[in-house]
C-alpha cells in the first residue's frame, strides 16, 4: 500500500510496512504513531518532491483543491510509481483526485476508509522526522506563506474590486438612518418641553439641531442670529415671535447642557451620513459602473448586499433579480396559492417609479433582464465606463414610452366602426335607364293566422279579472239585510 501526502514543502510518497493497520480498530491506530520511532516502523519514505518556490506550491495547491492532476504531480507519480513498476494500490485523501489519477496514469487507487485517515494523520504528525532534510520551522513558514498566497488568489484581491466594503457601507447607512430618526425625535420631544412652538416652525432635523445648539434657552431668541446656521429670515422671525409667547416650561442649565450634547450628536451623525453616502457612490462607480448607472448607487448596493456579493448577483437569473428583496412575499404567495410579487428592491429604481401603476410589473421585468447582464459585465469584465449601462437604460426608457403609448391606444379599442362595403349597382332594364319595375314595389302580405290561434292570443293578452275577496262576516250580514229590504220596497210601490 502506497500513501500520497501533499505538504506545503512538496509531494511525499510513503509505503505502508505494517499491513495489519488496515484491519485494526481505527481508535487503536494512534497508539502505533505515538513517537517518531513507532512511525518509522509503520511506514517508510519512498520518494519526495520538493517545491521550488511559493509560486509552484500555490499552483500545485490550486490544482489539488480542484481535484485535477497537475504536471508536477503527474511527473512525480509516473517516475516513482508507473516507471518503477510498483503494482501496489495508492491511497489518496481526495476522492476526485484519486479518480483522475486512475484515469490518466492507470494506477489503482484504494477506497478511503477510517483506517487510512488515521494512518495519514499519524504520518503528518511525524512528517519532519520521516522526511530527511525537512525542518519543522521551515514547514511552518512554508505553510503560512502558501496560505496567504492561496487566499489572495482565491479572493482575486484588488482594493478597488472588494464588494464587501459596499455591503458594510449600505448596512451602516440604513442603521444611521434609523438612529438619526430616533435621536432627532428624542431631541424634538426633549427640547419641546421648553420651546414646543419651534417644532412646527423648523421642520428639518439638521436645522432644528443647529438652532438648539446655537440659541439654547428661548429667552435668547431675540439676541441670536439664526442666519449663521442657514435659517432663512422669515423662519427666524417666526421663531423670535413664537419665543415671546411660548407656553413651554423653564429648564435648568444642566438640562440645557444635555440637550445641546444630543443636538451635537445629531449634527455629527448627519454629516457622517453625508460623507458615507459619497463614499458609497464612489465605491459603486468603481466596482459596478453599469449597475450604478441603471438603478443608482443605493439600489445597486442593496441588491449586492441582498445577494451576498457582486459575483453572486451576476449568477442570479433575471427573474430572481426582479423579486430580490421580496422573499417573504414570494413564499407567502406560494403558500397561500396567490399571485406572486412582481418586483422587490428594484421598485425603488427611478425607471420603475416613474412608470404607471399598471406598467410597473412589465418595466421591472425588462429592467431586471438588463440588470442581470450589467452585473455580469461588471463582475467578470474590466470596463470602467458605463457604456453598456447607458445603452440599456435608453432601451428601457424607449420600452416604457412604447408601453405608455400602447396603453393610450388600447383605450379606444372598444369603439365599433360601421361595416361599410362597396356599393353594387343593379343592372339597368333594356331600353330605358329609368324604367319602372313593378316587382320592386310589391309589398308582401302577412300570413293569415288561424282563427283559434288568434282567439287564444287575445285571451292571453286580456288582463285577468281579479277575484273578489270573500266578504267578512259583518259585511256579509249587512249585504243580506239590504237584499231583503229591496224587494219589500218594490212590493209597496206595486201596491
C-alpha positions as CSV (number, residue, x, y, z in Angstrom):
1,X,0.0,0.0,0.0
2,X,1.3,3.4,-1.1
3,X,0.3,6.7,0.6
4,X,0.3,10.0,-1.2
5,X,0.7,13.1,1.0
6,X,0.6,16.7,-0.1
7,X,2.6,19.0,2.1
8,X,3.5,22.7,1.9
9,X,7.1,21.6,1.1
10,X,6.2,19.2,-1.6
11,X,4.8,15.8,-2.6
12,X,5.7,12.7,-0.4
13,X,5.1,9.1,-1.2
14,X,5.2,6.6,1.6
15,X,4.9,2.8,1.7
16,X,2.9,1.1,4.4
17,X,5.1,-1.6,6.2
18,X,2.6,-2.8,8.7
19,X,-0.4,-4.1,6.7
20,X,-2.2,-5.1,9.9
21,X,-3.1,-1.4,10.5
22,X,-5.7,-1.6,7.6
23,X,-7.8,-4.2,9.6
24,X,-7.2,-2.8,13.0
25,X,-9.5,-0.7,15.1
26,X,-9.3,3.0,13.9
27,X,-9.1,4.2,17.5
28,X,-6.1,1.9,18.3
29,X,-4.0,3.2,15.3
30,X,-3.0,6.3,17.2
31,X,-1.0,4.1,19.6
32,X,1.2,3.0,16.7
33,X,2.2,6.6,15.9
34,X,2.9,7.9,19.4
35,X,6.6,8.5,18.7
36,X,8.7,9.1,15.6
37,X,10.4,5.6,16.1
38,X,6.9,4.0,16.1
39,X,6.0,5.9,13.0
40,X,9.2,4.8,11.2
41,X,8.3,1.1,12.0
42,X,4.8,1.5,10.4
43,X,5.7,3.5,7.2
44,X,8.7,4.3,5.1
45,X,9.5,7.1,2.7
46,X,9.6,6.0,-0.9
47,X,10.0,9.4,-2.7
48,X,9.8,13.1,-2.1
49,X,9.5,16.1,-4.5
50,X,10.2,19.5,-3.0
51,X,8.6,22.6,-4.5
52,X,11.0,25.2,-6.0
53,X,9.2,28.3,-4.6
54,X,5.9,29.5,-3.3
55,X,4.5,30.1,-6.8
56,X,5.0,26.4,-7.6
57,X,3.4,25.4,-4.3
58,X,0.4,27.7,-4.9
59,X,-0.1,26.2,-8.5
60,X,0.0,22.7,-7.1
61,X,-2.3,23.6,-4.2
62,X,-4.9,25.1,-6.6
63,X,-4.8,22.1,-8.8
64,X,-5.3,19.8,-5.8
65,X,-8.3,21.8,-4.5
66,X,-9.9,21.5,-7.9
67,X,-9.2,17.7,-7.9
68,X,-7.1,17.8,-11.1
69,X,-3.7,16.2,-11.7
70,X,-1.1,18.8,-12.5
71,X,2.1,18.5,-14.4
72,X,4.3,18.2,-11.4
73,X,2.2,15.6,-9.7
74,X,1.8,13.6,-12.9
75,X,5.5,13.6,-13.4
76,X,6.2,12.6,-9.8
77,X,3.8,9.6,-9.9
78,X,4.9,8.5,-13.3
79,X,8.5,8.4,-12.3
80,X,8.1,6.8,-8.8
81,X,5.1,4.5,-9.4
82,X,4.5,3.7,-13.0
83,X,8.1,3.7,-14.3
84,X,9.3,2.0,-11.1
85,X,6.9,-0.9,-11.7
86,X,5.1,-0.6,-8.4
87,X,1.8,-2.6,-8.5
88,X,0.6,-1.6,-5.1
89,X,-2.6,0.4,-4.5
90,X,-2.3,4.1,-4.0
91,X,-4.2,5.8,-1.1
92,X,-5.3,9.4,-1.7
93,X,-7.4,11.6,0.6
94,X,-9.3,13.3,-2.1
95,X,-11.8,11.1,-4.0
96,X,-11.9,13.3,-7.1
97,X,-8.1,13.4,-7.3
98,X,-8.0,9.6,-7.0
99,X,-10.4,9.1,-9.9
100,X,-8.3,11.5,-12.1
101,X,-5.1,9.7,-11.2
102,X,-6.7,6.4,-12.2
103,X,-7.9,7.8,-15.5
104,X,-4.6,9.5,-16.5
105,X,-2.0,7.0,-15.2
106,X,-3.9,3.8,-14.7
107,X,-2.8,3.5,-11.1
108,X,-5.2,1.5,-8.8
109,X,-6.5,3.8,-6.1
110,X,-7.8,2.5,-2.8
111,X,-11.1,3.4,-1.4
112,X,-10.6,5.9,1.5
113,X,-11.5,4.4,4.9
114,X,-11.3,5.4,8.5
115,X,-8.1,3.4,9.0
116,X,-6.4,5.1,6.1
117,X,-7.4,8.5,7.5
118,X,-5.9,7.7,10.9
119,X,-2.7,6.4,9.2
120,X,-2.4,9.6,7.2
121,X,-2.9,11.6,10.4
122,X,-0.1,9.7,12.1
123,X,2.3,10.3,9.2
124,X,1.6,14.1,9.2
125,X,2.2,14.1,13.0
126,X,5.8,13.0,12.4
127,X,6.4,14.4,9.0
128,X,9.7,16.2,9.7
129,X,11.2,13.0,11.3
130,X,10.1,10.8,8.4
131,X,11.5,13.1,5.7
132,X,15.2,13.8,5.9
133,X,16.4,17.4,5.5
134,X,13.0,18.9,6.4
135,X,13.0,21.4,9.3
136,X,9.8,21.9,11.3
137,X,10.2,25.7,11.4
138,X,10.7,25.7,7.6
139,X,7.5,23.8,7.2
140,X,5.6,26.2,9.3
141,X,7.0,29.2,7.3
142,X,6.1,27.4,4.0
143,X,2.5,26.7,5.2
144,X,2.0,30.3,6.3
145,X,3.3,31.7,3.0
146,X,1.2,29.2,1.0
147,X,-1.9,30.1,3.0
148,X,-1.6,33.8,2.3
149,X,-0.8,33.3,-1.4
150,X,-3.7,30.9,-1.8
151,X,-6.1,33.3,0.0
152,X,-5.1,36.2,-2.3
153,X,-5.6,34.0,-5.3
154,X,-9.0,32.8,-4.3
155,X,-10.3,36.2,-3.4
156,X,-8.7,37.8,-6.5
157,X,-7.5,40.5,-4.2
158,X,-8.0,44.0,-5.6
159,X,-8.7,47.0,-3.3
160,X,-11.0,48.6,-6.0
161,X,-13.0,45.4,-6.5
162,X,-13.9,44.5,-2.9
163,X,-17.7,44.4,-2.7
164,X,-17.6,43.6,1.0
165,X,-17.0,47.4,1.6
166,X,-20.2,48.1,-0.2
167,X,-22.2,45.6,1.8
168,X,-20.9,47.1,5.1
169,X,-21.4,50.7,3.9
170,X,-25.0,50.3,2.8
171,X,-25.8,48.4,6.0
172,X,-24.3,51.1,8.1
173,X,-26.2,53.7,6.1
174,X,-29.5,52.0,6.9
175,X,-28.5,51.8,10.6
176,X,-27.6,55.5,10.6
177,X,-31.0,56.5,9.2
178,X,-32.7,54.6,12.0
179,X,-30.5,56.1,14.7
180,X,-30.7,59.6,13.3
181,X,-34.5,59.4,13.2
182,X,-34.6,58.2,16.8
183,X,-32.2,60.9,18.0
184,X,-34.0,63.7,16.1
185,X,-37.4,62.7,17.5
186,X,-35.9,62.5,21.0
187,X,-34.3,65.9,20.6
188,X,-37.6,67.4,19.5
189,X,-39.5,65.8,22.3
190,X,-36.9,66.9,24.9
191,X,-36.5,70.5,23.8
192,X,-40.2,70.7,23.1
193,X,-40.9,70.9,26.8
194,X,-39.1,74.2,26.9
195,X,-40.0,75.6,23.4
196,X,-42.8,73.5,21.8
197,X,-43.7,76.0,19.1
198,X,-40.3,75.8,17.4
199,X,-41.0,72.1,16.3
200,X,-43.7,73.3,13.8
201,X,-41.6,76.2,12.6
202,X,-38.3,74.5,11.9
203,X,-39.2,71.2,10.3
204,X,-35.8,69.9,9.1
205,X,-34.0,67.8,11.7
206,X,-30.5,69.1,11.0
207,X,-31.6,72.8,11.0
208,X,-33.5,72.1,14.3
209,X,-30.4,70.7,16.0
210,X,-28.3,73.6,14.8
211,X,-30.8,76.1,16.1
212,X,-31.0,74.4,19.5
213,X,-27.2,74.3,19.8
214,X,-26.8,78.0,18.8
215,X,-29.8,79.5,20.7
216,X,-30.1,77.4,23.8
217,X,-32.8,78.9,26.0
218,X,-35.8,80.5,24.3
219,X,-35.1,83.8,26.1
220,X,-32.1,84.3,23.9
221,X,-34.0,84.1,20.6
222,X,-34.0,87.9,20.2
223,X,-30.2,88.2,20.5
224,X,-29.4,85.1,18.4
225,X,-28.6,85.5,14.7
226,X,-30.1,82.3,13.1
227,X,-28.6,83.1,9.7
228,X,-25.3,81.6,10.9
229,X,-26.8,78.1,10.7
230,X,-28.5,78.7,7.4
231,X,-32.0,79.5,8.6
232,X,-34.0,81.9,6.3
233,X,-35.0,85.3,7.7
234,X,-38.8,84.5,7.6
235,X,-38.4,81.4,9.7
236,X,-36.0,83.3,12.1
237,X,-38.7,86.0,12.6
238,X,-41.3,83.3,13.3
239,X,-39.1,81.7,15.9
240,X,-38.5,85.1,17.7
241,X,-42.2,85.9,17.7
242,X,-43.1,82.5,19.0
243,X,-40.5,82.7,21.7
244,X,-42.2,85.7,23.2
245,X,-45.5,83.9,23.7
246,X,-44.2,80.4,24.2
247,X,-46.1,78.1,26.6
248,X,-43.1,75.9,27.4
249,X,-41.7,75.2,30.9
250,X,-38.4,76.5,32.2
251,X,-35.3,74.3,32.3
252,X,-32.0,74.4,34.2
253,X,-28.5,74.8,32.8
254,X,-27.8,71.2,33.4
255,X,-30.8,70.1,31.3
256,X,-29.8,72.5,28.6
257,X,-26.3,71.0,28.5
258,X,-27.6,67.5,27.9
259,X,-29.9,68.8,25.2
260,X,-27.0,70.6,23.5
261,X,-24.9,67.4,23.6
262,X,-27.7,65.4,21.9
263,X,-28.1,68.1,19.3
264,X,-24.3,68.0,18.6
265,X,-24.6,64.2,18.2
266,X,-27.4,64.6,15.7
267,X,-25.3,67.1,13.7
268,X,-22.2,64.8,13.7
269,X,-24.2,61.8,12.6
270,X,-25.9,63.7,9.8
271,X,-22.6,65.0,8.5
272,X,-21.1,61.5,8.7
273,X,-24.0,60.1,6.9
274,X,-23.5,62.5,4.0
275,X,-19.8,61.6,3.8
276,X,-20.6,57.8,3.9
277,X,-23.2,58.3,1.1
278,X,-20.5,60.0,-1.0
279,X,-18.0,57.2,-0.2
280,X,-20.7,54.6,-1.3
281,X,-21.3,56.4,-4.5
282,X,-17.6,56.5,-5.4
283,X,-17.1,52.8,-4.5
284,X,-20.1,51.7,-6.5
285,X,-18.9,53.6,-9.6
286,X,-15.6,51.8,-9.3
287,X,-16.9,48.3,-8.7
288,X,-20.2,48.2,-10.7
289,X,-20.4,51.2,-13.0
290,X,-23.1,49.8,-15.3
291,X,-25.3,48.7,-12.4
292,X,-24.9,52.1,-10.8
293,X,-25.9,53.9,-14.0
294,X,-29.0,51.8,-14.4
295,X,-30.6,52.0,-10.9
296,X,-28.4,54.3,-8.8
297,X,-25.8,53.6,-6.2
298,X,-28.2,53.0,-3.3
299,X,-30.5,50.4,-5.0
300,X,-27.4,48.8,-6.6
301,X,-25.7,48.5,-3.3
302,X,-28.8,47.0,-1.7
303,X,-29.0,44.4,-4.5
304,X,-25.4,43.4,-4.0
305,X,-25.9,43.2,-0.2
306,X,-29.1,41.1,-0.6
307,X,-27.3,38.7,-3.0
308,X,-24.1,38.5,-0.8
309,X,-21.6,39.7,-3.4
310,X,-21.4,41.1,-6.9
311,X,-20.4,37.6,-8.3
312,X,-23.4,36.0,-6.6
313,X,-25.7,38.7,-8.1
314,X,-24.2,38.1,-11.5
315,X,-25.0,34.4,-11.2
316,X,-28.7,35.1,-10.4
317,X,-31.2,34.9,-13.4
318,X,-33.2,38.0,-14.2
319,X,-36.3,36.5,-12.6
320,X,-34.5,36.3,-9.3
321,X,-33.1,39.8,-9.6
322,X,-36.6,41.1,-10.3
323,X,-38.0,39.9,-6.9
324,X,-34.8,40.1,-4.9
325,X,-35.8,41.6,-1.5
326,X,-39.4,40.3,-1.6
327,X,-38.7,36.7,-0.5
328,X,-41.2,36.8,2.3
329,X,-44.0,38.0,0.0
330,X,-43.0,35.3,-2.6
331,X,-43.1,32.4,-0.2
332,X,-46.3,33.7,1.4
333,X,-47.9,33.8,-2.1
334,X,-46.7,30.3,-2.9
335,X,-48.0,29.0,0.4
336,X,-51.4,30.7,0.0
337,X,-51.6,30.0,-3.8
338,X,-52.0,33.7,-4.6
339,X,-50.2,35.8,-7.2
340,X,-46.5,36.2,-6.7
341,X,-44.8,39.7,-6.3
342,X,-43.8,41.5,-9.4
343,X,-40.8,43.4,-8.0
344,X,-38.6,43.6,-5.0
345,X,-35.8,46.1,-4.4
346,X,-35.8,47.4,-8.0
347,X,-39.2,49.0,-7.2
348,X,-37.2,52.0,-5.7
349,X,-35.4,52.5,-9.1
350,X,-36.3,55.7,-10.9
351,X,-37.3,53.8,-14.1
352,X,-39.9,51.7,-12.2
353,X,-41.1,54.7,-10.1
354,X,-41.8,56.9,-13.0
355,X,-44.0,54.3,-14.8
356,X,-47.7,54.0,-14.4
357,X,-49.0,51.5,-11.8
358,X,-50.3,49.2,-14.5
359,X,-46.9,49.1,-16.2
360,X,-44.7,48.6,-13.1
361,X,-44.6,44.9,-13.5
362,X,-43.6,44.9,-17.1
363,X,-41.0,47.6,-16.7
364,X,-39.5,45.8,-13.6
365,X,-39.2,42.6,-15.7
366,X,-37.5,44.5,-18.6
367,X,-35.2,46.3,-16.1
368,X,-34.3,43.1,-14.3
369,X,-33.3,41.4,-17.6
370,X,-30.9,44.3,-18.4
371,X,-29.6,44.5,-14.8
372,X,-28.6,40.8,-14.8
373,X,-26.5,41.5,-18.0
374,X,-24.9,44.6,-16.4
375,X,-24.0,42.7,-13.3
376,X,-22.2,40.0,-15.3
377,X,-20.2,42.6,-17.2
378,X,-19.3,44.4,-14.0
379,X,-18.3,41.2,-12.2
380,X,-16.4,39.5,-15.0
381,X,-15.3,42.4,-17.2
382,X,-12.8,45.2,-16.9
383,X,-14.9,48.1,-18.0
384,X,-14.6,51.4,-16.2
385,X,-17.1,53.4,-18.1
386,X,-20.8,52.5,-18.0
387,X,-21.2,52.2,-21.8
388,X,-23.4,49.1,-21.6
389,X,-25.5,50.7,-18.8
390,X,-26.1,53.8,-21.0
391,X,-27.3,51.6,-23.9
392,X,-29.6,49.5,-21.8
393,X,-31.1,52.5,-19.9
394,X,-32.0,54.1,-23.3
395,X,-33.6,50.8,-24.3
396,X,-35.7,50.6,-21.1
397,X,-36.8,54.2,-21.5
398,X,-37.9,53.6,-25.1
399,X,-39.7,50.5,-24.0
400,X,-41.5,52.4,-21.3
401,X,-42.6,55.1,-23.8
402,X,-43.8,52.4,-26.2
403,X,-45.9,50.7,-23.4
404,X,-47.4,54.1,-22.4
405,X,-48.4,54.8,-26.0
406,X,-49.9,51.4,-26.3
407,X,-51.9,51.9,-23.2
408,X,-53.3,55.2,-24.6
409,X,-54.3,53.4,-27.9
410,X,-55.9,50.5,-26.1
411,X,-58.4,52.9,-24.6
412,X,-60.1,53.4,-28.0
413,X,-60.3,49.8,-29.0
414,X,-63.9,49.3,-27.7
415,X,-65.4,51.8,-30.2
416,X,-67.1,49.9,-33.1
417,X,-66.8,51.2,-36.6
418,X,-69.6,50.8,-39.3
419,X,-69.0,48.0,-41.6
420,X,-69.1,49.8,-45.0
421,X,-68.8,47.8,-48.1
422,X,-68.7,48.6,-51.8
423,X,-71.9,49.8,-53.5
424,X,-73.1,47.3,-56.1
425,X,-75.2,48.8,-59.0
426,X,-78.2,46.8,-60.2
427,X,-78.3,46.1,-63.9
428,X,-80.5,48.6,-65.8
429,X,-83.5,47.5,-67.8
430,X,-83.1,47.5,-71.5
431,X,-84.4,50.4,-73.3
432,X,-84.5,53.0,-70.6
433,X,-82.3,53.8,-67.6
434,X,-85.3,55.0,-65.5
435,X,-87.7,52.2,-66.4
436,X,-90.3,51.4,-63.8
437,X,-90.1,48.0,-62.2
438,X,-93.3,46.8,-60.6
439,X,-91.6,43.9,-58.8
440,X,-89.7,46.3,-56.6
441,X,-92.9,47.9,-55.3
442,X,-94.6,44.7,-54.3
443,X,-95.5,44.5,-50.6
444,X,-95.7,41.1,-49.2
445,X,-98.8,40.5,-47.1
446,X,-98.5,39.0,-43.6
447,X,-99.6,35.3,-43.5
448,X,-103.2,34.9,-42.1
449,X,-103.4,33.3,-38.7
450,X,-105.9,30.7,-37.9
451,X,-109.0,31.8,-36.0
452,X,-108.4,29.6,-33.0
453,X,-104.8,30.7,-32.6
454,X,-105.8,34.4,-32.8
455,X,-108.5,33.9,-30.2
456,X,-106.1,32.1,-27.9
457,X,-103.6,35.0,-28.1
458,X,-106.3,37.6,-27.4
459,X,-107.4,35.7,-24.4
460,X,-103.9,35.6,-23.0
461,X,-103.3,39.3,-23.7
462,X,-106.5,40.4,-22.0
463,X,-106.0,41.3,-18.3
464,X,-107.2,38.7,-16.0
465,X,-110.1,39.8,-13.7
466,X,-109.2,40.0,-10.1
467,X,-111.1,37.6,-7.9
468,X,-113.3,39.3,-5.3
469,X,-112.2,38.8,-1.8
470,X,-114.6,36.9,0.3
471,X,-116.6,39.4,2.4
472,X,-116.1,39.4,6.1
473,X,-118.9,38.2,8.3
474,X,-120.1,41.7,9.3
475,X,-120.2,42.9,5.7
476,X,-122.0,39.7,4.6
477,X,-124.8,40.3,7.1
478,X,-125.2,43.9,6.0
479,X,-125.5,42.9,2.4
480,X,-128.1,40.3,3.2
481,X,-130.2,42.9,5.1
482,X,-130.1,45.3,2.1
483,X,-131.1,42.5,-0.2
484,X,-134.2,41.7,1.9
485,X,-135.2,45.4,2.1
486,X,-135.1,45.9,-1.6
487,X,-138.0,43.5,-2.6
488,X,-140.2,44.9,0.1
489,X,-139.9,48.4,-1.3
490,X,-140.8,47.2,-4.8
491,X,-143.9,45.5,-3.4
492,X,-145.1,48.7,-1.7
493,X,-144.7,50.6,-5.0
494,X,-146.7,48.0,-6.8
495,X,-149.5,48.3,-4.3
